[in-house]
Amino acid sequence: MRTVSGIQPTGNLHLGNYLGAIKKWVAMQDQMECLFFLADLHAITVYNDPAELSANTREMAAALIAAGVDPDKAVLFNQARVPGHAELAWLLFCTARIGWLNRMTQFKEKSGKNREGASIGLFAYPVLQAADVLIYGATHVPVGEDQKQHLELARDIAAKFNGDFDTELFTLPDPIIEGPATRVMSLRNGSAKMSKSDPSDASRINLIDDDDTIAQKIRKAKTDPEPLPGNVNGLNERAEAKNLVGIYAAVKDITPQQVLDEHAGAGFGQFKPALAELLVETLRPIRSRFVELKQDHEQIDAILCKGASKARELAQPTVDGAYKALGLLR
Ligand code: TRP
């Protein structure tokens, strides 16, 4: 079993990034062979300020390590340092069909009304993503619900390539879809995702927030006057309550029902301090490692370089195999 997953390097990391992806990766590295990367080649499908992009890539790497991704257990690198990703993507462009990509809902959302003005890279984004996982023969790919369609496309591309060129070069990867508790919502609006671009800082817990700020944001989080129900169904029409219970569950690695078993009947006057304490205790050690490591460019670069060299080694046979299957002389 081999897991491969990527995350786009964004700045201003928050609790949603941590619970949505980072924490899962940390748990996986003990269960199977893992390759985790910063998807910097995906980031440039829309305009990114170059200085910000490199800063964000280092920052995301620091956050992953601070949160417990261990470069001695998992192969950690940034995509741009492994040329095979871009190389294989080109070869796969010639297998992927325009009709398949036209169905990708994320492209429709991201390009919006300005489809003609979107980059070719944004359109081809899922093919690069296919290359990311096929290049390592990934058997399992942890992705959010929004990435499921891209993974199905990777399987289609792999199957067509194998069929067209009579080879078994590519392994068809299976998705590991994350549970519902990992969609962390805004603290001010239970129907909007927690996001770095929300103008209200009170809507999110940032990875660099200090203890008091975290506690204060939880205290001020939007809720309703009802006590917590005994059953998760009782949270259905209560988006804000559901979000706080979901966060508590995700941090503690228990189900929302287990949270309710413990806290049924409690009002938010009681539940919020419990949640705040849990978050403060969990995030404090991550924050202190993160803040320290973030400054240490040399150490981060050394870790990423080492990971990339290992990744290049693992990727090369697949890239060679693809050239060969296509009859390309090299
Ligand atoms: N597109 C993914 C996202 O935005 C990131 C990503 C790039 C990825 N390549 C990948 C995820 C390969 C899993 C496997 O979340």
Residues whose N, C-alpha, C, O or C-beta is under 5 A from the ligand:
A	BS01	LIG	V4 S5 G6 I7 Q8 A39 H42 Q129 D132 P142
